[in-house]
Amino acid sequence: MPELLIELLSEEIPARMQKRAEDDLARALKDKLAAAGIEAKAIKTFSGPRRLVAVIDDLPARTPDVSEERKGPRVGSPEKAIEGFLRGAGLASIDQAQIVEDKKGAFYVARIDRKGAATADLLRDVLPDIIRAFPWPKSMRSGESNLLWVRPLQNIACVFDGVEVVIDVDGVPSRAQSRGHRFHAPDWFAIQNFADYAKKLEAAHVMLDREARKAVIAERANALCAAKGLALVEDAGLLEEVAGLVEWPVPLLGDMDAAFLDLPADVIRLTMRTHQRYFAVRDAKTGALAPHFVTVANIEAKDGGAVIAKGNRRVLSARLNDARFFWEQDRKTPLFTDERKAKLQRIVFHQKLGSVWDKVERVKALALELCDVTGANRDWVAQAADLCKMDLVTETVQEFPELQGQIGRQLYLEQFAVLPREGGGDREATGGGVSSAGVESIAAAIEDHYRPLGPNDRVPTDKVAITLALADKLDTLVGFWVIDEKPTGSSDPFGLRRAALGFVRIVLERHLRLPLEIELFARAVNTMQTYAKYEVREIPLGRISDPEPVVRRTHATVLAFLADRLKVQLRDQGKRHDLVDAVFALGDDDLVRIVARVEALDAFLKNEDGANLLAGYRRAANILAAEDKKGKGLTDAENAAPVDSTLLQEPAEKALAAALHTATPAARAAVGKEDFAAAMKALSALRAPVDAFFDAVLVNAPEPALRRNRLKLLLDMRDALHAVADFSKIEG
């Protein structure tokens, strides 16, 4: 079938936007073509610093002919209804419509026949819409066009079945041409098809495929290091970014002044990564940072890159000199000082939530409450909480914000150098009487209480760090919900989705049994009253029988938000979101137990017994709902009463009653032990009796007592399944 090739050539596209742009282009093409009746089964996309490309090799030469019937209003409907129908169907008068009768009456029906069009003509219509509406995070206008695009668009190349298709978009040139590397091969060349295009790009020093560029960078960088007895410090995020900055990657090994190695390793790595896009290098034997770096050039220099590496060394030295100055200034004083505390008290966390120091106090109070769950040492948690935000006002973090937490950890470890005890035994720190284990735990908490920062970031492992991280995220979520600063579909300025996902990941990956009960939220709101400007009426910290509305509302909405993040987490693992809804509907608030239920339910529904039992459940639920709607459902007293065994007549209903008598208590006992696989196995015994019941038994029997008893049997079957999940929430 004919092949479609599209290249959007522009000035430099920011590296962070390229991968998403590929996905957006593929989605837009698929949707627009589908609307015209064309299914694009395989859309390949590519991106680089100067181009966004799509290729589809399975498009028909013409769109299909369309013949459809459109049902209109009843005969005799008001004039305006008929006019709307005519406009939508493209009819000139109602005489062009047919009248069709069904059991509900006579209706107008329009029969619409549309001939297919040439796909090339379709592309001329849809591509301008895609380009003009492209969802770049940021756009700009060039001096030559009114088109909003990420950077000035230089050419729109569209080739279908080997023929140029001119696309008219706000005066942007459109020709079946492209150009190669800006310096190595800047001349234009003609495009015939994708194979020809890719071959010419390669010859013009442009590597089109992002994954190929990443592979070349990693392979050649590792080879350069290995030849010198070094090892590259792997950085997937930096590799992704650098691959978006170069069209023809040329890794180079550079040297740095070894005197800078006395700086904290994190400072060196971040300076290289953030400011220069360099990869750090380790000594292959010792694992310590080596006085070298790997940079990726976008050009093959005649001298092998010697001048480039020398220039990069000079720039890096200037950056590291700045870092050294800030670091030396910070290490002159302990991490916790009254001056730093005063600075945190002057920094506004949020107008309604007080200062950063107010947040520290709230996190400390919540963290101490969580110690019983996490098993963390309360004294260590209290000390870590006081210290965790102190490095925000250090000069190093103000220059390198990405090092928050890491600089605090380094300053703390320098302040409390761990020394051996005289006579052996446990070691003791030189300050505060904290044991070496305590120092290491507090240091880990200072660094890791921000984590995880994203879906791929690591989760804290130390108990003190886990406790502080949970408290920090819970305070953030509850605080912004109480002041009604929730995220929207397109905006999350306070990172609440990240905080919620981080909370969920910590609980699950560290297997914490932390019920998200309303009392926990009451404590969080209480700390806001004590350490924030937001005023709420005093809420008791004990068992709450009638919680204040602010707590009740916050508990419900934040719990729902956490459920949404849990769905994201499980969906990434291949689990279905509706199964999470089915489990959450039971009111369970223990995330570990919820996931265990979801996994057992997922496995259960994938086998034949589970699928058939779900079908039986739906049939039972439909019958019960229909009877309730007609006012013939069971009363509360009948709901509470057991099935009357004397009214069981048919063998199938007797078998179902017997199966329920055995399976229901077995399933509930297994649920009580949190053995959800065993609970599902017990319920699977209902599959055959349920199938037989619906095949052989008339539920709505003419005898009222018999009908009510059979409805009660269906109700018991539904309730048995609800022991593990609300099956009404399950889709498909």
Summary of the structure (lengths in Angstrom):
residues: 732
radius of gyration: 33.4
end to end distance: 34.8
largest distance: 107.0
contacts: 2345
relative contact order: 0.05
helix: 53%
strand: 13%
